[in-house]
Amino acid sequence: MLQIAFVDNPLNNNGSRLPPVVQREIVSYEEFLDYMSRGSVVSEADRVAVMSQFTEALVHFLSGGKRVQTPLGSFAIHLRRNGGDKAQRTISTDRLAIRITPKGEIVDDLKRNLQVSVVDTPPAQVPLVYSVTNIDNRTSQNEGKPGEILHLTGSRLSFDEEDGNQGVFFADGGANETRSQVYSRVGSVFVDCKIPDLASGDYRLIVRTRPAKTLKSGAYQMPVKVVAR
């Protein structure tokens, strides 16, 4: 399920909106290879070797200015604008990028299999968390140990830290909620908070704000796992 959030276009004041995709999880290289191995007798070491050779071959041909055709699509070198010195007529590779044109069959497969869900619109007033990343363990999402710092990304996350009814809360399966210590907040989009001293288990992460007189509450749609030290 692809989730999007309609947000106001900051570059246009005519009421237009942008539909950015809400990325909740990162698929690890190991998980990706494991999925590829379904129904195959190829060993994990062989799969890793093939992917490594694929990257090596791309570098070899792209560095020669060639366009590479693959089952994924075509790969080509692209130099972004403002990447050179006009006066000296020199160019730098600092702004080099790889342009990928996917195969039409892949795009068609995505269109057939993709389901889209709208998770947020500007008229809504409740706070919303799109993703949770562990700052102390960058490879970990939606989990951590007590004392570690979680980085929350979302919208309408502005709250008064002096008001005990507002902030970031961890709720267990019952009626218990524990307020988290907030380390930093950037506007209403980013919040860094500490995982409280909680027992191991899954918790609902809730953010409460008070944009006006009424308290507003929003919960992260995925459970946050607390792992004992």
C-alpha positions, 0 to 999 in steps of 0.5 A: 500500500502506497501512502501519500499526504497532500500538503500545501505547495510552499512555492504557490499560494493559489491553493495548489497541493503536492502529494509526496509519498510517505516512506515508512520503512527501509528495505535492507539489502539482505531482505531484498536479496532474500525476496529475490531468492524465492523459488531459486536454488542460487546461494546467498553468496552467489546473489551477492556476487552477482549484484556486486558485478552488476554495480561494477559493470555499470561503473565500467560502461557509464564512465565511458559515457555509454548508456546501459540497457538492463531489464530494469531500464536504461542507465546514463550519466547526467551532469546537473546544471550549474556544475561547471565554470563558464569562465574557465570552460571547465566542468566538475563531477561533483554534481554528477548523477545517474539518470535511470529510465525504467522499462515500460513493463515495470511501470505497467506492473506497478500501476496494476499492483499499486494501491494508494491511500491518502493519510493526510490532507491540509484541512485536518488538524490532528498531528501526524507522524510519517516515520520514526528513525532511531538516531542512535542506531541508524539502521533501525526503524520503529524500534529502540532501547530505553534511553535511545533517541527517536527522530519523528517526521510528520506534520503539525507536531508543534506542542508546548513542552510545559503542558503535561497533556501535550507532547509525545507519549508511549501507550501500551496495550492497556490504559498506560501512557508514558510521556517522552522527554523531547530533545529538539523540535524543528518547526512542526515537522521534526521531533527528537525524543527519548524512549522512556524506561519501558518494558520490552514490547510494542507501543503506540506512539501518540502525539498530542498538540493544542493548536487552539483550545481543543487538545488534538491527538494523532497516533503513528500507524505502526507499532514502536518496539521497545527492546530491553537492554 
